[in-house]
């Protein structure tokens, strides 16, 4: 869920980059969720505006905007190429089609046009926050409150209020839930830049944040995008 609540800048000139050898390829798996913080790929062929979701990397990525649509792979492993599920009709989901190697074998998915949001006010459930344990069922240590700065997390490009960097072996006390990944502004040379990507307009209590993070009940927060 990533819904605009105020006039926004809709960037329609970007594409989500090609994927190779992903576990979600060909079965309609989600590659990138709406509300994910994305960065521009500086190595893109022909200098085209290709974006990818924020993820762990030894060199800091610079946040560029937020994905306005969910990106999924096609269903070419289980249905004919180009097949659409009934639930896809009328949705805003982006469905990436297969990419073939020189021998005609599917090696991943092609790049696909994607809307990228800048600025404006949005409701989103694509967030995480400072937690007391790396377990998925852990409890946030504090509520998400209005005025808090939000950063891009290594966990699927979610927004997080965590400014703690994990030590590489544990994710205790960070907003991230992936072992060894790092979140928040961290340090130069870590996985993300120091850039703040959003500010909280309407937050969520500890209980609501925990339910949202654990995917039991989704509670949106309202944020103002800063990139």
Residue pairs with C-beta under 8 A, 6 or more apart in sequence:
1 34
1 35
1 123
1 124
1 125
1 126
1 218
1 220
2 33
2 34
2 35
2 66
2 67
2 68
2 117
2 122
2 123
2 124
2 126
3 122
3 123
3 124
3 220
4 117
4 120
4 121
4 122
5 120
5 121
5 122
5 123
5 222
6 120
6 121
6 122
7 120
8 117
8 118
8 119
8 120
8 121
8 122
8 225
9 117
9 118
9 119
9 120
10 68
10 115
10 116
10 117
11 65
11 115
11 116
11 117
11 118
12 113
12 115
13 49
14 38
14 40
14 49
14 50
14 51
14 65
14 113
14 114
14 115
14 116
15 48
15 49
15 50
15 51
15 111
15 112
15 113
15 114
16 31
16 32
16 38
16 50
16 51
16 52
16 67
16 71
16 94
16 96
16 111
16 112
16 113
16 114
17 41
17 44
17 50
17 51
17 52
17 111
18 96
18 99
18 108
18 109
18 110
18 111
19 25
19 31
19 73
19 96
19 108
19 109
20 99
20 107
20 108
21 107
21 108
22 29
22 31
22 73
22 108
22 109
23 29
24 30
24 31
24 72
24 73
25 73
25 77
25 98
25 106
25 108
25 109
26 73
26 74
26 75
26 76
26 77
26 78
26 98
26 106
27 73
27 75
27 77
27 78
28 72
28 73
28 74
28 75
28 85
28 95
29 72
29 73
30 70
30 71
30 72
31 53
31 71
31 72
31 73
31 96
31 109
32 38
32 52
32 53
32 67
32 70
32 71
32 114
32 156
32 157
33 67
33 70
33 126
33 156
33 157
34 67
34 68
34 69
34 70
34 92
34 126
35 66
35 67
35 122
35 124
35 125
35 126
35 158
35 159
36 53
36 54
36 66
36 67
36 126
36 156
36 157
36 158
37 53
37 54
37 63
37 65
37 66
37 152
37 157
37 158
37 159
37 197
37 227
38 51
38 52
38 53
38 54
38 63
38 64
38 65
38 66
38 67
38 116
38 157
39 51
39 52
39 54
39 61
39 62
39 63
39 64
40 49
40 50
40 51
40 62
40 64
41 50
41 51
41 52
44 50
50 111
51 64
51 65
51 67
51 114
51 116
53 67
53 156
53 157
54 61
54 63
54 152
54 153
54 154
54 157
54 192
55 154
55 156
55 157
55 191
56 154
56 178
56 180
56 181
56 182
56 191
57 191
58 189
58 191
59 189
60 188
60 189
60 190
60 191
60 192
60 193
61 152
61 191
61 192
61 193
62 193
62 195
63 152
63 192
63 193
63 195
63 197
63 227
64 116
64 227
65 116
65 117
65 118
65 225
65 227
66 116
66 117
66 118
66 122
66 197
66 225
66 227
67 114
67 115
67 116
67 117
67 157
68 92
68 114
68 115
68 116
68 117
69 92
69 93
69 94
69 114
69 115
70 92
70 93
70 94
71 93
71 94
71 96
71 112
71 114
72 93
72 94
72 95
72 96
73 95
73 96
73 109
74 81
74 82
74 83
74 95
74 96
74 97
74 98
74 109
75 83
75 85
76 83
76 97
76 98
76 106
77 106
81 97
81 98
82 97
84 95
88 95
94 112
94 113
94 114
95 112
96 109
96 110
96 111
96 112
97 109
97 110
97 112
98 106
98 108
98 109
98 110
99 106
99 107
99 108
99 109
99 110
100 106
100 107
101 107
117 225
118 225
118 227
119 224
119 225
119 226
119 227
120 224
120 225
121 201
121 222
121 223
121 224
121 225
122 222
122 223
122 224
122 225
123 220
123 221
123 222
123 223
124 159
124 220
124 221
124 223
125 212
125 218
125 219
125 220
125 221
126 156
126 157
126 158
126 159
127 144
127 150
127 158
127 159
127 160
127 209
127 212
127 213
127 221
128 153
128 155
128 158
128 159
128 160
128 162
128 175
128 176
128 177
128 213
129 140
129 142
129 144
129 160
129 161
129 162
129 175
129 209
129 213
130 140
130 141
130 142
130 160
130 161
130 162
130 164
130 173
130 174
130 175
131 138
131 139
131 140
131 141
131 162
131 173
131 174
131 175
131 177
131 213
132 138
132 139
132 140
132 141
132 172
132 173
133 139
133 172
134 170
134 171
134 172
134 177
134 179
136 177
136 213
136 214
137 214
138 210
139 206
139 210
140 206
140 209
140 210
140 213
141 173
141 206
142 206
143 203
143 204
143 205
143 206
143 209
144 161
144 200
144 203
144 204
144 209
144 221
145 200
145 203
146 200
146 201
146 202
146 203
147 199
147 200
148 161
148 199
148 200
148 203
149 161
149 196
149 198
149 199
150 159
150 160
150 161
150 196
150 197
150 198
150 199
150 200
150 223
151 159
151 160
151 161
151 162
151 163
151 183
151 184
151 185
151 192
151 195
151 196
151 197
152 158
152 159
152 160
152 183
152 192
152 195
152 197
153 159
153 160
153 162
153 175
153 176
153 183
153 184
154 176
154 178
154 181
154 182
154 183
154 191
154 192
155 175
155 176
155 177
155 178
155 181
155 183
158 175
159 197
159 198
159 223
160 175
160 176
160 183
160 184
161 175
161 200
162 173
162 174
162 175
162 176
162 183
162 184
163 184
163 185
164 173
164 174
164 175
164 183
164 184
165 174
165 182
165 183
165 184
165 186
165 187
165 190
166 172
166 174
166 176
166 180
166 181
166 182
166 183
168 180
168 182
169 179
169 180
170 179
171 177
171 178
171 179
171 180
171 181
174 182
174 183
174 184
175 183
175 184
176 182
176 183
177 213
181 191
182 190
182 191
182 192
183 192
184 192
185 192
185 193
185 194
185 195
185 196
186 192
186 194
188 194
195 226
195 227
196 226
197 225
197 226
197 227
198 223
198 224
198 225
198 226
198 227
199 223
199 224
199 226
200 221
200 222
200 223
201 221
201 222
201 223
201 224
202 221
202 222
203 221
204 212
204 219
204 221
208 217
208 219
209 219
211 217
211 218
211 219
212 218
212 219
